[in-house]
Amino acid sequence: MIAGVAHVGIAVHSIDKARQLYEALGLEIETVEEVPEEQVRVAMIPCGAMHIELLEPTAPGSPIARFLETRGPGLHHLCLASDGLDADDGALRAAGYQRLRDVPTRGAGGCRVQFIHPKSASGVLLELSEPPLPPPRSPEATR
């Protein structure tokens, strides 16, 4: 089930350069990480109840690098928070929506993600994201 908007993804050539605008507005980067599977470096900026995600390519042929080559910097995708990604993915598959992958994969922050092709989402690349499960508590932590 969808719980709300998680973030808006923005493709940039350089996180270091792009962050200056958001910092001038009083926003601060919370985390920066590399997602090797996607060949991207990601910066998450809290903004109210959601985040702004800056996406910088780490390889010339990566999806974000190709996006920047064809469209230039700008809005890349809208991410919706899911509290049941497998069920949401299955419902979309059953309804015939075009997904970018057969199964969800790992995204930034350890989340599981699935992307819906813009052709199936009114021209918008739509990401569904489920946060990772918290680590199991050790018996010592409950004492």
C-alpha positions in Angstrom: 0.0 0.0 0.0 1.2 3.5 -0.8 1.9 5.6 2.2 2.8 8.9 0.5 5.5 10.7 -1.5 9.0 9.6 -0.4 11.1 11.8 -2.6 11.5 13.6 -5.9 14.6 12.6 -7.8 16.6 15.2 -9.7 19.4 14.3 -12.1 22.4 16.5 -11.8 25.9 16.6 -13.2 27.4 17.3 -9.8 26.0 16.9 -6.3 28.6 19.4 -5.0 27.4 22.1 -7.4 23.7 21.4 -7.2 23.6 21.3 -3.4 24.5 25.0 -3.2 21.0 26.0 -4.2 19.4 23.9 -1.6 21.8 25.0 1.1 21.1 28.7 0.1 17.5 27.8 0.9 18.4 26.5 4.4 18.2 22.8 3.5 21.0 20.4 4.4 22.1 17.2 2.9 21.3 14.3 5.3 23.2 11.5 3.5 25.4 10.9 0.5 25.9 7.4 -0.8 26.9 5.5 -3.9 24.6 2.8 -5.3 27.0 0.7 -7.4 24.2 -1.4 -8.9 22.8 1.8 -10.4 26.1 3.5 -11.1 24.9 6.6 -9.3 25.8 8.8 -6.3 22.8 9.9 -4.3 22.3 12.8 -1.9 19.2 13.0 0.2 17.9 16.3 1.4 15.0 16.4 3.9 12.3 18.8 2.9 9.2 18.7 5.1 7.7 15.2 5.1 9.6 14.1 2.1 13.1 14.3 0.5 14.8 15.8 -2.5 17.1 13.2 -4.1 20.0 14.5 -6.1 21.3 11.8 -8.6 24.9 12.1 -10.0 26.2 9.5 -12.4 29.3 7.6 -11.5 29.8 6.0 -15.0 29.4 7.4 -18.5 26.9 4.7 -19.6 24.7 4.7 -16.5 21.0 5.4 -16.7 21.5 8.9 -15.1 24.3 9.7 -17.4 22.1 8.8 -20.4 19.3 10.9 -19.0 21.6 13.9 -18.6 22.8 13.4 -22.2 19.4 13.4 -23.7 17.4 15.7 -21.4 19.9 17.6 -19.3 19.6 18.2 -15.6 16.2 18.2 -14.1 13.3 16.2 -12.7 14.1 12.5 -13.1 11.4 10.6 -11.1 8.7 10.7 -8.4 9.1 8.2 -5.6 6.1 6.8 -3.7 6.7 5.1 -0.3 5.3 1.6 -0.2 4.7 -0.4 3.0 4.3 -3.6 0.9 6.4 -3.5 -2.2 5.9 -7.1 -3.2 2.1 -6.7 -3.1 2.2 -3.3 -4.9 4.5 -4.7 -7.6 2.3 -7.8 -8.0 -0.8 -5.7 -8.4 0.9 -3.5 -11.1 2.2 -6.6 -12.9 -1.3 -8.2 -12.8 -2.9 -5.0 -14.2 -0.4 -5.0 -17.1 1.7 -1.9 -16.1 5.2 -1.9 -17.6 7.9 -2.1 -15.0 11.6 -1.5 -15.6 12.6 -4.7 -13.8 11.1 -8.1 -13.3 11.5 -7.9 -9.6 12.3 -5.1 -7.1 16.0 -4.3 -6.5 18.1 -2.6 -3.9 18.1 1.2 -3.9 19.6 4.0 -1.9 19.5 3.7 1.9 19.0 -0.1 1.6 15.5 0.3 0.4 13.9 -2.1 -2.0 12.7 -0.3 -5.2 10.7 -0.9 -8.4 10.3 1.5 -11.3 7.2 1.9 -13.4 8.0 2.9 -17.0 6.8 6.4 -18.0 4.7 4.9 -20.8 2.6 3.3 -18.1 2.5 6.3 -15.7 1.4 9.3 -17.8 4.9 10.2 -18.9 6.5 10.1 -15.4 9.1 7.6 -14.2 7.5 6.4 -11.0 9.6 4.7 -8.3 8.0 2.6 -5.5 10.3 2.3 -2.5 10.0 0.2 0.6 12.4 1.0 3.5 14.6 -1.8 4.8 13.5 -3.8 7.8 15.1 -2.7 11.1 17.8 -5.0 12.3 16.7 -7.6 14.8 17.1 -6.5 18.4 19.7 -8.5 20.4 18.5 -10.2 23.6 20.8 -7.9 25.5 18.9 -4.8 24.2 15.7 -6.0 25.8 17.1 -6.3 29.3 
